[in-house]
């Protein structure tokens, strides 16, 4: 796609500094961009690249104040990240057009008692079981499994290998990436007198509300009874596991390899960094932010806290404590040396 800086500035409601006729073809990272590329700067740590980049157009925040000359044409916007997301969506639509008419592939197996909505595509080797209902304008890629009585809303995308088990509900505008599993049994076993384990059936379901995105190879387990629920706007990264009967509040996000144990209730706008572990039957207050590789072993009742560590404590407390405990070996040597000197001075 060829587009001028003036056209970009108009699209983004931004302020142009430089050549209005400067033309770009594609987005690129600021440190790798070349002539004809659009780059962006939203992290101060990358500012040095703004003065060396070969990009033709550079997207920056309105507050950015350069300290050196910049060769690229600048477009200043209120929020670089939001503007970039908007542009990348446009580029993606052009690079991956949905020009072909929606259709059910000949190799797909759609049960006669299933319903496929208007303008919905079903790819080859996909299986849609009896009673399933697929909404309008959905794209179901090849090799997807949709179980009995599943409900899928409008404008959803299911990438190859997605599995949705029986009775689960998917809202509108949801995206499920490759090999995500929605509605597998939860991890429930009852100990027996002979030290064996008896499986506890899970007869509930999973409910994904509107605008939910699930990463590749993520697993959302069905409830033992009732529903495992991800509310509107939840975003889940790759390789995340959410156990049975968990409830995740609106607009919460989880990075890769997060694990949430059963029956935990996570509030709205919660952010869990990669590899965070959350124990079961807890409550996590709205706005909680947890640093990567932390462990949440007890409920977080006060909203908008930043936590770090295992078990997690206040973020700033952990950082201050880390300065101390990483130096403990050296402090121990000093204490022993002082003790030795004190003994030498004793009468």
N, C-alpha and C positions, 0 to 999 in steps of 0.2 A: 504494500500500500504506500503510495506517495502522497504526502500531505505537507502543506507549508506550515511554518511557524505561526503565521497569522491565523490559519485555520485552526491549529491546535489551541492557540490562545483563546479564540472565540468559543471553541468546544468546552474549554475548561473554565471559562470566565476569568482568565488570568491576565496578567500584565506583561506585555512584550518588551524586551530590551535587546535590541540587535536588529537583525535582518528579517523583515516580515516574509521575504520570499525564500528564506532558507528552507530546504526541503529534506524531509526524512522518510525513510522506507520501513524502519523497524526499530523496536526498543532494544536496548543493550545495557549491560552493567557499566557503570561509570568508569571503572578501571580498564575495561576491555573495549569500549566503544570506539568506533571509527567514523570516518566521514559518511554522512547519510544516516547516522544512528541518532535515536532519541535516548538520552540517559537521564538519571534523576539523582538528586542529593537530598536525603532526609535525615541522615545520621551524621553528626558533627565529626565522627571519627574518620569519615571518608572525604572531608573537606579538601584535603591536599590534592585529591584526584580532580577536583573541579578546576584546578589551575593547569593541569597537564592533559586532561581528557581530550581526545580527538573528536568527540561527539559534535554533531552539528547543532543540536538543540539540547539544552539542559533544563530540566524541571527542578525548581527550587521553591522553598517557602518564601512568603513575602517578607519575613523577618530576616532573611539571610543577608549578611553584610560581608561581601568579599574583601579580603585584605590584599589581593593581588589581581592583576588583569586576568580576565577570562575570555578565551577565544570563542567559545560557543555562544549562540544566541540564547538568552535566558527567557524562561516563562515563569513568572512568579504566581503562585497559587496559595490559597488559604491552607490547604493540607495536601502535601505531596503524596502521601500514601493513598488517600481517597481518589485523587486525580489519576494516579498511576493505575489503580484498580479499574477505574472507568475506561482508561485507554487500552489496557491489556484485554479487557473484555471485548472491545471493538476489534482489536487486532485478531483475537481468537476467532471471532465470528467470521472474519474475512478469510483467515487461513483454514478454518474448518467449517465451511458452509454446510448447512443442512438443506441443500438444494433438491435432493431426491425426494420424491413423494413418499410420505409415510406408508409403510406396508408391513404386513406380517410375512416373514420369510417362509418359503416353502419348507425349509428344514426345521422350523419352529414347531413345537407341539403345544397347541392351545386347546385345552379341554372345551368341549361344546358348552359346558355350563359356566365357563369363564366369560368375562366381558372385557373387551378392549375398546377404549374410548376413541372418539374421532381424532385423526391426525396423530395417532400414536404408532410408533415403529417398534416391532418386535424382531430381534435379530435371530440369526440361524442358531439352531440347537438350544434355544431357550425353551424352558418348560413352564407352562402356566397351568396350575392345577384347578380342579373344579371349585366354583364359587368365588374365585379371585376376581377382583374388579380393578382394572387399570384405567386411570383418568385420561383426560385429553392432553394432547401435545407432549406426551412422554416419549423418551428415547430409551428403549430397552436393548442394550447391546447383546451380542451373541453370548451363549453359554450362561445365561442367568437362570436361576431357579426361583419360582414364585409359588409358594405353597398354597394349600387349601384355604379359602376364605380370607386371603390377604386383601387388604384395601390399600391402593396406591392413589394419591391425589393427582392433581394436574401439574404439568410442566416439570416432571421429575426426570432425572437421568440415573440409570442404573448401568454401571460399567461392567465389562466382562467378568464373569465368575461370581457375581453377587448372589448370595443365598438369603432368601427371606422365608422363614418357616411359617407354619400354619397360624392363621388368625392374627398376624401382626398388622399394624396400621401405620402407613406412611403418609404424611401430610403433603401439602402443595410445595412446589419449588424445592424439593429435596434432592441432594446429590449423594449417591452411594458409590464409592470408588471400588476398584477391582478387588474381588475376593472378600469384601466385607460380609460378615455373617450376622444376620439379624434374627434373633429368636431361637438360638440354640439353647438346650437345657442349661439351667444354672448348675453350679457345683454344690449339690446337696446330697449328703449321704448320712445315714443313721448308723452309729456304732452298734455292733451286735455282741452278745455274750462271748462268742468264740473269736472275738477280735477282728471279725470281718466287717464289711461295710455294706449296708443295704441302700440301694438308690432310692431317693425321694423324688417321685415324679413332679415335674414342673408343668402345671396346666394353665398358667397365665399366658401373657403375651408381651410384646414390645410395642410401644406407641412412640413414633417420632412425629412431633408436630411440624408446623410449617417452617420452611427455610433452614432445615437442619442439613448439615453436611458431615458425612462419615468417611474417614480415610481408608486407604487400602489395608486389607487384612485386619481391620478392627472387628471386635466381637462384642455384640450387645446381647446379653443373655435374657431369656424370657423369665418372667416372674414365676415363683412357685404358685402363688395365687395373686390375682389382680394383674397389675401391669408394671413393667419397667418403663419409665417415661423420660424422654428427652424433650423438653419444652421448646417453644419457638426460638429459632436463631442459634441453637447450640451448634458448635463446631468442634469436631473430633478429628484429631490427626491420625496418621497411620499407626497400626499396631497398638491401639488402645483397647483395654478390656474393661467393660462395665458389667458388673455382676447383676444377679437377679434382684428385682425389686428396688433397684437404685432409682432415684429421681433427680434429674439435673435441671436446674432452673434456667430461665430465659437468658440467652446471649452469653452463656458460660462457654469457656473454651478449654481444651485439654491438648497439650503437645504429646509427641510420640511416646509410647511405652508407659503411659499413665495406667495405673490399675486402681479401680474403685471396688471395694468389697461390698458384699450384699447388704441391702436395706439401708444404705447411707443416703441421706438427703442433702443435696448440694444446692446452695442458693443461686440467686441470679447474679450475672456478671462476675462469676468466679473464674479465676485464671490459674490453671495447674500446669507448672513447668514439666518438661520431659522427665520421665521415670519417677514421677511422684507416686507414692503409694498411699492409699487412703484406707484405713481399717473399716470394718463393717459396723452398721448400726450407729453411725455418727451423724451429726448435723454440722454442716459447713455454712457459715453465715454469708449473706450477700456481700459481694465485692472483695472476698478474700483472694489474695494473690500469694501463690506458693512457688518458691524458687525450685529449680530443677533438682532432682534426686533427693527431695525431702520426704519425710515420712509423717503422716498425720495419724496419730494414735488416739487422739481424744477430740471431742467436739470443739468447734470454733464458734463461740456464741457472740462475740463482738464483731460487727461488720467492718469491712474495709481494712482489715489487717494485712500486713505483708509478713510472711513467715518463711523460715529457712531452717534446715537441719533435720536430724532424725533422732529423737522426735522433734518436730518443728517447733521453733520458738520465734519470738519477734525478730524480724529480719535484721534490724540494726543491732539488737542484742547479740545475735549470732555472729555478725561481722566483727563486733568488738571482742567477743569471746574467742573467735578464731585467731585474732592477733595474739592472744595470750597462749592458747593451747598449742599452736604450732611451734611456739618457742619453749615449751615445757622442758624438752631435753636440755637445752642450754641453761634454762633457769635452774634445773636440778643440779647441773654441774657447778654453777655459781654458789648455790646454797651449800653444797658439800664442801666447796673450797672455803667458804666463810666459816662453816662449822669447824673445819680443821684448824683454821687460824685462831678461832676463839679458844679451842682446846690448848693450842700452843701458848696462848697468853694467860691461861689459868695458872694460879700459883700451885 
